[in-house]
């Protein structure tokens, strides 16, 4: 019984780490995509988004190259979606 308890604890840790990594990747894809499209649309919500100072705007412009629609490109985004679905199928089935 003690051997099985150790194995269960190890599997819980693996599941937690895998969930954290997949959650971080998912958050990057969702938030990064929304932020990139908002930037491309020039933040079309007046009164909610304000023009940042020049140094912050320059940093945001550099960060936009790392957002999913721009960093993954045309074929890469499709592969990312396919790989995400494969992970979901493998984990939940």
C-alpha positions as CSV (number, residue, x, y, z in Angstrom):
1,X,0.0,0.0,0.0
2,X,2.9,2.4,0.8
3,X,4.3,1.8,-2.7
4,X,1.0,2.7,-4.3
5,X,0.7,5.9,-2.2
6,X,4.1,7.1,-3.4
7,X,3.1,6.4,-7.0
8,X,-0.2,8.3,-6.6
9,X,1.7,11.3,-5.1
10,X,4.1,11.3,-8.1
11,X,1.3,11.2,-10.6
12,X,-0.5,14.1,-8.8
13,X,2.7,16.1,-9.1
14,X,3.1,15.3,-12.8
15,X,-0.6,16.2,-13.4
16,X,-0.2,19.5,-11.5
17,X,3.0,20.4,-13.5
18,X,1.5,19.4,-16.8
19,X,-1.7,21.4,-16.0
20,X,0.4,24.4,-15.0
21,X,2.4,24.3,-18.3
22,X,-0.6,23.8,-20.5
23,X,-2.5,26.5,-18.6
24,X,0.4,28.9,-19.2
25,X,0.6,28.0,-22.9
26,X,-3.2,28.4,-23.2
27,X,-3.1,31.8,-21.4
28,X,-0.3,33.0,-23.7
29,X,-2.3,32.0,-26.8
30,X,-5.6,33.5,-25.7
31,X,-4.4,36.7,-24.0
32,X,-1.6,37.3,-26.6
33,X,-4.0,36.8,-29.5
34,X,-6.6,39.2,-28.0
35,X,-3.9,41.8,-27.2
36,X,-2.5,41.5,-30.8
37,X,-5.9,42.0,-32.4
38,X,-6.7,44.9,-30.1
39,X,-3.4,46.5,-31.0
40,X,-4.0,45.9,-34.7
41,X,-7.5,47.6,-34.3
42,X,-5.8,50.5,-32.5
43,X,-7.8,49.8,-29.3
44,X,-11.2,50.8,-30.5
45,X,-12.8,51.3,-27.1
46,X,-12.5,55.0,-26.2
47,X,-12.5,55.7,-22.5
48,X,-11.2,52.3,-21.6
49,X,-7.8,52.3,-23.3
50,X,-5.6,55.4,-23.1
51,X,-2.5,56.3,-25.1
52,X,0.6,55.1,-23.1
53,X,3.7,57.2,-22.6
54,X,6.3,56.9,-25.4
55,X,8.6,54.5,-23.6
56,X,5.8,52.1,-22.6
57,X,4.4,52.3,-26.2
58,X,7.8,51.4,-27.6
59,X,8.0,48.4,-25.2
60,X,4.5,47.3,-26.3
61,X,5.5,47.6,-29.9
62,X,8.5,45.3,-29.3
63,X,6.3,42.8,-27.5
64,X,3.8,42.6,-30.4
65,X,6.3,40.6,-32.4
66,X,6.1,37.8,-29.8
67,X,2.3,37.6,-29.8
68,X,0.8,34.4,-31.3
69,X,-0.7,35.8,-34.5
70,X,2.7,37.3,-35.5
71,X,5.2,34.9,-33.9
72,X,3.5,31.7,-35.1
73,X,2.7,33.0,-38.6
74,X,0.4,31.5,-41.1
75,X,1.2,27.7,-41.0
76,X,2.4,27.8,-37.4
77,X,-0.9,28.9,-35.9
78,X,-2.6,25.9,-37.5
79,X,-0.1,23.5,-36.2
80,X,-0.4,25.0,-32.7
81,X,-4.2,24.5,-32.8
82,X,-3.8,20.9,-34.0
83,X,-1.2,20.1,-31.3
84,X,-3.5,21.7,-28.6
85,X,-6.4,19.5,-29.7
86,X,-4.2,16.4,-29.7
87,X,-3.1,17.2,-26.1
88,X,-6.7,17.7,-25.0
89,X,-7.8,14.4,-26.6
90,X,-4.9,12.5,-25.1
91,X,-5.4,13.9,-21.6
92,X,-9.1,13.6,-21.4
93,X,-9.7,10.3,-23.1
